[in-house]
């Protein structure tokens, strides 16, 4: 554990000095700096904490020694020079007293964030028992940020690093674990995983308020946040009254033996609600900045599915906001495209297809990468249990984007189309390993003419292209693939990676 050695105070010192010493601030580090942590290799290493204002603070790590001073608010920060992988060492911080952080490794640190599919535990995933039994790995370290909301940016979180073991891995993020395990295996360096996610949360909750306010297309979210805070006191009174009535009706049903299916009223959004714009950024992201990392993995989008056009602006804004504040340049930001799922509330059957498109558009930003999961979801469960392949596909993307390896990391993606009479020839990127189909038939294609009426299409593989046609459409103008909430999607490349859903048209969501 962290060892703290306080300065010895001699008994003969004047009482006034004793009083001053007892009132002084305790030297401490931010919680992210704890025993068993991993520091990012080959990058400058920011370290920060708190001490008495003006006090000199010295950091020692391996052969380095850096001295700084606490500011007027007591916060201090210093930057260690880049380090390489090596044996475990102690980080020592001295300012009158001494704090020692033990068993510190240097390797690669990845931040994992998002909503419930990122939060989903190893213990609740496929093949959990075997995974947990084999989880002991002293070269992988885990840090989980507790749930918290704040209306203002916070300076610190609670939590501590843990060495990977059956006990610590079981409740940890499954996607992050399978990703990190694969990265450690391939890169053969220590890996630190910082998990900060919360189920059912929208992307605006994870984005800084200044970034949201700076985008004209996101003013709705800022306005909603203002209403959430201003109207909360009255809505809280109404909510409590509604809950009281609900409880009375529930008790009455129980007393008479009647069925009771009425849903409990939803709590109003306010200063402590997990959907408050910027609320999770303030409490669960801001305190981690600028801890040096290799990059971020992200699995989110379900909570924003009803506004795909807005998400096309919001998601890149989040990425750019984090990058700007971290000050590490365009660090790799890798994300999971939503899997197949039947969306009960969507009568069109296509709303998630447009959300997936919004996710894909974030690939225009440098050093981004996307893991497609359209083939490994569960149409009847928004939380598919197969997180193994999700983590492995993210790791493939990381090997390409973050580590520069020449590996197949993406399935086929749309490049262009050519109309050939009554057929359309589709050109695809990431088809160097060839094109294949899962099962006997290539499924998931639709074609439309000028009337914008979509009909199922027959498709065949022709080399590294796909030829699509339908006898119902003599003059095709557009093609869509896997363009439904839960589509039949069977196209892959030779590496077995699924093609990303695509459309060749740019028609509005409610048109066709």
C-alpha positions in Angstrom: 0.0 0.0 0.0 1.0 3.7 -0.2 3.3 4.4 2.8 3.2 7.9 4.3 5.9 9.1 6.7 5.1 12.3 8.5 7.8 14.7 9.7 8.7 14.1 13.3 7.7 16.9 15.6 9.8 17.4 18.6 8.0 17.8 21.9 9.8 21.0 22.9 8.6 23.0 19.9 6.4 25.9 20.8 2.7 25.2 21.0 2.0 27.8 18.3 4.2 25.8 15.9 2.5 22.6 16.8 -0.9 24.1 16.1 0.3 25.4 12.7 1.7 22.0 11.8 -1.5 20.2 12.8 -3.6 22.5 10.6 -1.4 22.1 7.5 -2.6 20.3 4.4 -1.7 16.7 4.0 0.6 15.9 1.1 -1.4 13.8 -1.3 -1.5 12.6 -4.9 -4.6 12.4 -7.1 -6.3 9.0 -6.6 -5.2 7.8 -10.1 -1.7 7.7 -8.7 -1.8 4.7 -6.4 0.0 1.4 -5.7 0.1 -1.0 -8.7 -0.5 1.8 -11.3 0.8 1.8 -14.8 2.5 4.9 -16.3 2.5 5.5 -20.0 5.7 4.5 -21.7 7.6 6.8 -24.2 5.6 9.9 -23.3 6.1 12.7 -20.8 4.5 11.7 -17.5 2.3 14.4 -15.8 1.9 13.9 -12.0 -0.2 16.0 -9.7 -1.6 16.4 -6.2 -2.0 18.7 -3.3 0.1 20.2 -0.5 0.4 23.4 1.5 0.3 26.5 -0.7 3.8 27.5 -1.7 5.4 24.2 -0.4 8.2 22.7 -2.4 7.3 19.2 -3.7 9.9 16.8 -5.0 9.1 13.7 -7.1 11.5 10.8 -7.6 11.0 7.9 -10.0 13.8 5.5 -11.1 16.7 7.9 -11.8 14.6 11.0 -12.1 14.1 13.8 -9.6 11.8 16.8 -10.3 10.9 19.6 -8.0 7.9 21.9 -8.1 5.9 24.1 -5.8 2.2 24.0 -4.7 0.1 26.9 -6.0 -2.0 29.2 -3.9 -4.9 26.7 -4.1 -2.6 23.9 -2.9 -2.5 22.0 -6.1 0.9 21.1 -7.6 1.9 19.4 -10.8 5.1 18.2 -12.3 6.1 16.2 -15.4 8.6 13.4 -15.4 10.5 12.6 -18.6 9.4 9.7 -20.7 10.4 6.3 -19.5 10.6 2.8 -21.0 9.4 -0.5 -19.9 11.3 -1.9 -16.9 11.1 -3.5 -13.5 8.5 -2.3 -11.0 9.6 0.8 -9.1 8.4 3.2 -6.5 7.2 6.8 -7.1 8.3 8.9 -4.2 6.8 12.3 -3.4 8.4 14.5 -0.7 7.2 17.7 0.9 8.0 17.7 4.5 6.4 14.3 4.7 6.9 11.5 2.2 4.4 9.5 0.1 5.6 6.4 -1.6 3.5 4.7 -4.3 4.7 1.1 -4.7 4.8 -1.4 -7.5 4.6 1.1 -10.4 5.0 -0.3 -13.9 5.6 1.5 -17.2 3.7 0.3 -20.2 0.6 1.3 -22.1 -2.5 2.9 -20.5 -5.9 2.8 -22.2 -9.0 4.6 -21.1 -12.3 2.7 -21.6 -15.5 4.7 -21.5 -19.1 4.7 -22.7 -22.4 3.3 -21.5 -23.7 -0.2 -20.5 -22.0 -2.3 -23.1 -18.7 -0.9 -22.0 -19.7 -1.3 -18.3 -20.8 -4.9 -18.8 -18.9 -7.1 -16.4 -16.7 -10.0 -17.3 -18.8 -12.1 -14.8 -21.9 -11.5 -17.0 -20.3 -12.3 -20.3 -20.0 -15.5 -22.3 -17.6 -18.1 -20.9 -17.2 -16.1 -17.8 -16.1 -18.9 -15.5 -13.2 -19.9 -17.7 -12.2 -16.3 -18.3 -12.2 -15.4 -14.6 -10.3 -18.5 -13.6 -7.5 -17.6 -16.1 -7.5 -13.9 -15.3 -4.4 -13.7 -13.1 -1.8 -11.5 -14.8 0.5 -9.2 -12.8 1.3 -7.2 -16.0 -2.3 -6.0 -16.3 -3.6 -3.4 -13.9 -7.2 -2.1 -13.5 -8.7 1.1 -12.2 -12.5 1.7 -12.1 -13.9 5.2 -11.6 -17.1 5.2 -9.4 -20.3 6.6 -10.7 -20.7 10.3 -10.0 -22.3 13.4 -11.5 -21.2 17.0 -11.0 -22.4 20.4 -12.4 -18.8 21.7 -12.2 -15.5 20.0 -13.2 -14.0 18.1 -10.3 -10.3 17.7 -9.5 -10.2 14.1 -8.2 -12.0 10.7 -8.2 -12.1 7.8 -5.8 -10.6 4.5 -6.6 -7.3 2.6 -6.7 -5.4 0.4 -9.1 -5.7 -3.3 -8.8 -3.6 -6.2 -10.1 -5.5 -8.4 -12.5 -6.7 -11.5 -10.7 -9.9 -13.6 -10.7 -11.3 -11.4 -7.9 -10.5 -8.1 -9.6 -11.4 -9.1 -13.2 -14.8 -10.5 -12.5 -16.5 -7.1 -11.9 -14.4 -5.3 -14.4 -15.5 -4.1 -17.9 -15.5 -7.1 -20.2 -14.8 -5.2 -23.4 -11.9 -3.4 -21.7 -10.6 -6.6 -20.2 -10.6 -8.6 -23.5 -9.1 -5.7 -25.3 -6.4 -5.1 -22.7 -5.6 -8.8 -22.4 -5.1 -9.0 -26.2 -2.9 -5.8 -26.2 -0.7 -7.2 -23.4 -0.3 -10.5 -25.2 0.6 -8.9 -28.5 2.7 -5.9 -27.3 4.3 -7.8 -24.4 4.3 -4.7 -22.2 2.4 -3.9 -19.0 -1.1 -2.6 -19.6 -3.1 -0.3 -17.5 -6.9 -0.1 -18.0 -8.8 2.9 -16.7 -12.5 2.1 -16.8 -15.0 5.0 -16.5 -18.4 4.2 -17.9 -22.1 4.2 -16.9 -25.0 2.4 -18.4 -27.8 4.3 -20.1 -25.9 7.5 -20.5 -25.8 9.8 -23.6 -22.7 11.2 -25.2 -23.5 14.8 -24.1 -23.1 13.7 -20.5 -19.5 12.8 -21.3 -18.6 16.0 -23.2 -17.4 19.2 -21.7 -19.9 22.1 -21.4 -17.6 24.6 -23.3 -17.3 22.2 -26.2 -21.1 21.6 -26.4 -21.7 25.4 -26.2 -19.2 26.1 -29.0 -21.1 23.9 -31.6 -24.2 25.6 -33.1 -25.6 22.1 -33.8 -25.6 21.2 -30.2 -27.3 24.2 -28.6 -30.4 22.0 -27.9 -28.3 20.0 -25.5 -27.0 23.1 -23.7 -30.5 24.6 -23.5 -31.8 21.3 -22.1 -29.2 21.3 -19.5 -30.2 24.8 -18.4 -33.8 23.7 -18.1 -32.9 20.6 -16.2 -31.2 22.6 -13.5 -33.6 25.5 -13.4 -36.8 23.4 -13.3 -35.4 20.7 -11.1 -36.8 21.9 -7.7 -40.4 22.0 -9.0 -40.0 18.8 -10.9 -38.6 17.1 -7.8 -41.8 18.1 -5.9 -44.0 16.7 -8.6 -41.9 13.6 -8.8 -42.2 12.9 -5.1 -45.9 13.3 -5.3 -46.1 11.0 -8.3 -44.0 8.3 -6.5 -46.2 8.6 -3.4 -49.3 7.9 -5.6 -47.6 5.1 -7.3 -46.6 3.5 -4.0 -50.2 3.8 -2.8 -51.6 2.1 -5.9 -48.9 -0.6 -5.6 -49.8 -1.3 -1.9 -53.5 -1.4 -2.8 -52.9 -3.9 -5.6 -50.9 -6.1 -3.2 -53.6 -6.0 -0.6 -56.3 -7.1 -3.0 -54.1 -9.6 -4.8 -54.4 -7.7 -8.1 -51.6 -7.6 -10.7 -49.6 -4.3 -10.7 -47.6 -3.5 -13.8 -47.5 0.3 -13.6 -43.9 1.6 -14.0 -42.4 3.7 -11.3 -42.2 7.4 -12.4 -38.8 8.4 -13.8 -36.7 10.7 -11.6 -36.4 14.2 -13.1 -33.1 15.3 -14.6 -31.3 17.6 -12.3 -27.9 18.2 -10.8 -27.3 14.6 -9.9 -28.9 12.9 -12.9 -26.5 10.7 -15.0 -27.9 12.2 -18.3 -27.1 15.8 -17.4 -25.1 17.3 -20.2 -21.4 17.5 -19.1 -22.3 15.9 -15.7 -20.2 12.8 -16.2 -17.4 14.6 -18.0 -17.1 16.8 -14.9 -17.0 14.0 -12.4 -15.6 11.0 -14.2 -13.3 12.3 -17.0 -12.0 15.8 -16.0 -10.3 14.5 -12.8 -8.3 12.1 -15.0 -6.9 14.8 -17.2 -3.9 14.9 -18.1 -2.9 11.3 -17.0 -0.8 10.1 -19.9 -2.4 7.3 -22.0 -1.9 5.4 -25.2 -5.5 6.1 -26.3 -9.2 5.6 -25.6 -11.7 2.8 -26.4 -15.4 3.8 -26.5 -18.7 1.8 -26.6 -21.7 4.1 -26.6 -24.5 5.3 -28.8 -27.6 3.5 -27.7 -28.8 6.4 -25.6 -28.5 8.8 -28.5 -30.1 6.6 -31.1 -33.2 8.7 -31.5 -31.1 11.7 -32.7 -28.6 10.2 -35.2 -28.1 13.5 -37.1 -27.2 15.2 -33.8 -24.9 12.4 -32.9 -23.0 13.0 -36.1 -22.0 16.3 -34.7 -21.8 15.3 -31.0 -19.6 12.3 -31.2 -16.7 14.0 -33.1 -17.1 17.0 -30.7 -16.5 14.7 -27.7 -13.4 13.2 -29.4 -11.9 16.6 -30.2 -12.8 17.9 -26.8 -11.0 15.2 -25.0 -8.0 15.4 -27.2 -7.7 19.2 -26.8 -7.9 19.0 -23.0 -5.5 16.1 -22.6 -2.9 17.9 -24.6 -1.4 14.7 -26.1 -2.3 15.5 -29.7 -4.6 13.3 -31.7 -4.3 10.2 -29.5 -6.0 7.0 -30.9 -9.7 7.0 -30.2 -11.2 3.6 -31.1 -14.9 2.8 -30.8 -17.4 0.0 -31.3 -20.2 0.4 -33.9 -23.5 -0.7 -32.4 -24.4 -4.3 -32.9 -27.7 -5.6 -34.3 -30.8 -5.2 -32.1 -34.5 -5.0 -32.6 -35.5 -1.6 -31.3 -39.1 -1.9 -30.0 -39.9 1.8 -30.1 -38.7 2.4 -33.7 -41.5 1.7 -36.2 -39.2 2.4 -39.1 -36.8 -0.5 -38.3 -33.9 1.6 -39.4 -33.1 4.2 -36.7 -30.0 2.4 -35.5 -28.7 2.1 -39.0 -28.5 5.9 -39.1 -26.9 6.0 -35.7 -24.2 3.6 -37.0 -23.7 5.9 -40.0 -23.2 8.8 -37.6 -20.6 6.7 -35.8 -18.8 5.9 -39.0 -18.6 9.6 -39.9 -16.3 10.0 -36.9 -13.6 8.1 -38.9 -13.0 11.3 -40.7 -11.0 12.4 -37.7 -7.3 11.3 -37.6 -6.3 8.3 -35.6 -9.8 7.0 -35.1 -10.8 3.4 -35.7 -14.1 1.4 -35.6 -14.8 -2.2 -34.6 -17.9 -3.4 -36.5 -20.1 -5.8 -34.5 -23.2 -6.1 -36.7 -22.7 -9.9 -36.8 -22.2 -10.7 -33.1 -25.1 -8.9 -31.4 -28.3 -10.3 -30.1 -31.5 -9.0 -31.7 -33.4 -9.6 -28.5 -30.8 -8.2 -26.1 -29.3 -4.8 -26.1 -26.4 -6.3 -24.1 -24.9 -9.1 -26.3 -22.9 -11.4 -24.1 -20.1 -12.0 -26.6 -17.6 -9.3 -25.5 -14.6 -11.5 -26.4 -14.9 -10.7 -30.1 -15.6 -7.1 -29.4 -12.4 -6.7 -27.4 -10.4 -8.7 -30.0 -11.7 -6.5 -32.8 -10.9 -3.3 -30.9 -7.4 -4.8 -30.3 -7.0 -5.4 -34.1 -7.9 -1.7 -34.7 -5.4 -0.7 -32.0 -2.7 -2.7 -33.6 -3.3 -0.8 -36.8 -4.1 2.7 -35.6 -2.0 2.9 -32.4 0.8 0.5 -33.0 1.3 0.8 -36.8 1.1 -2.9 -37.5 0.1 -4.1 -41.0 -2.8 -6.3 -40.0 -6.3 -6.7 -41.3 -8.2 -4.5 -38.8 -11.4 -3.6 -40.7 -14.0 -5.4 -42.6 -15.0 -4.2 -46.1 -16.2 -0.5 -46.2 -18.0 1.2 -49.0 -15.9 3.1 -51.5 -18.1 3.7 -54.6 -20.7 2.3 -57.0 -21.2 2.0 -60.8 -24.6 1.4 -62.4 -24.4 -1.2 -65.1 -27.8 -1.5 -66.7 -30.2 -3.0 -64.1 -27.3 -3.9 -61.8 -25.1 -2.0 -59.5 -21.4 -2.8 -58.9 -20.2 -1.9 -55.4 -16.5 -1.2 -54.8 -15.2 -1.8 -51.3 -12.1 -0.9 -49.3 -10.4 -3.4 -47.0 -11.1 -6.2 -49.4 -7.5 -7.1 -50.1 -7.9 -10.5 -48.5 -10.9 -11.1 -50.7 -14.6 -11.1 -50.1 -16.6 -13.9 -48.5 -20.1 -14.6 -47.2 -21.1 -16.2 -43.9 -23.5 -18.9 -44.9 -24.6 -20.0 -48.4 -26.1 -16.7 -49.5 -25.0 -13.0 -49.5 -27.8 -11.3 -47.6 -28.6 -7.8 -46.4 -28.6 -5.8 -49.7 -31.5 -3.5 -50.8 -31.8 -1.5 -54.0 -34.0 1.4 -55.0 -34.9 3.4 -58.1 -35.8 7.0 -58.5 -39.0 6.3 -56.6 -37.0 5.6 -53.5 -38.8 2.4 -52.8 -36.4 -0.1 -51.2 -36.7 -3.7 -52.2 -34.5 -6.8 -51.2 -31.8 -7.4 -53.7 -29.8 -10.3 -54.9 -26.0 -9.9 -54.5 -23.1 -11.9 -55.8 -19.4 -11.5 -55.1 -17.3 -10.7 -58.2 -13.6 -10.6 -57.3 -13.3 -7.8 -54.8 -16.6 -6.2 -55.7 -20.3 -7.0 -55.1 -22.9 -6.9 -57.9 -26.4 -6.1 -56.8 -29.7 -6.3 -58.7 -33.4 -6.9 -58.3 -36.0 -7.7 -61.0 -38.3 -5.2 -59.4 -35.9 -2.3 -60.1 -35.0 -1.8 -63.8 -33.1 1.4 -63.3 -31.4 1.3 -59.9 -29.9 4.5 -58.4 -29.0 3.5 -54.8 -28.0 0.5 -52.7 -28.0 -0.1 -49.0 -26.4 -2.9 -47.0 -27.4 -4.0 -43.5 -29.4 -0.9 -43.3 -31.8 -2.0 -40.5 -31.8 -2.1 -36.7 -31.3 -5.9 -36.8 -30.3 -6.8 -40.4 -29.1 -10.0 -42.0 -25.5 -9.2 -42.7 -23.3 -11.9 -44.2 -20.6 -10.0 -46.1 -17.0 -10.3 -44.7 -13.5 -10.1 -46.0 -11.0 -13.0 -46.1 -10.0 -12.2 -42.6 -13.5 -12.9 -41.4 -14.2 -9.3 -40.4 -17.7 -8.1 -41.2 -18.5 -5.4 -43.7 -19.7 -2.1 -42.2 -23.3 -1.2 -42.9 -23.5 1.4 -45.7 -25.8 3.3 -48.0 -24.9 4.9 -51.4 -27.7 7.5 -51.1 -27.9 10.7 -49.0 -31.7 10.8 -48.7 -33.1 12.1 -45.5 -33.9 9.6 -42.7 -37.7 10.0 -43.1 -37.6 9.8 -46.9 -37.4 6.3 -48.3 
